[in-house]
Amino acid sequence: MIDRGRSNMSWVRRISLIVMFGFGAALLLPSTQVFAGETLVISTIDTKVKKTNKRFRPMANYLTEMLSGHGVDAVEFVVETTKSSLIEGLKAGDIDIYFDSPLVMAEVMKDAPLRPALRRWKKGVAEFWTRHGSA
């Protein structure tokens, strides 16, 4: 479990952290706050743990470098394999930021104290259109 005994990170700094996540994934923030001088834990759900870790390790390394002067010592990426383990981590305060597709997020939000912060863009597009009857 992450030690939350340090001073509070201001909302301005926290919003700045969120804005830095310009990679286009949908993010959800637990109701707990990130505190200065600790590890920022980002998580998602996937059954392919090694592949997902390999995909997001560069992002975690980049964020560690970029946030080191802003009170965050490290960024850790955690892949949960089940919705229940993710919800448990969110409720315990072990996960600071969670991102996933909107459908999965809606399911997780039913059981965990989350607040949407950004929505996902896929290949630079925020909305998708289909022709009538093309289901």
HELIX and SHEET records of a PDB file:
HELIX    1   1 TRP A   11  VAL A   19  1                                   9    
HELIX    2   2 VAL A   49  LEU A   67  1                                  19    
HELIX    3   3 SER A   68  HIS A   70  5                                   3    
HELIX    4   4 LYS A   83  ALA A   92  1                                  10    
HELIX    5   5 PRO A  102  MET A  109  1                                   8    
SHEET    1   A 5 VAL A  72  GLU A  80  0                                        
SHEET    2   A 5 GLU A  38  ILE A  45  1                                        
SHEET    3   A 5 ILE A  97  PHE A  99  1                                        
SHEET    4   A 5 LEU A  27  PRO A  30 -1                                        
SHEET    5   A 5 LEU A 114  LEU A 118 -1                                        
END                                                                             
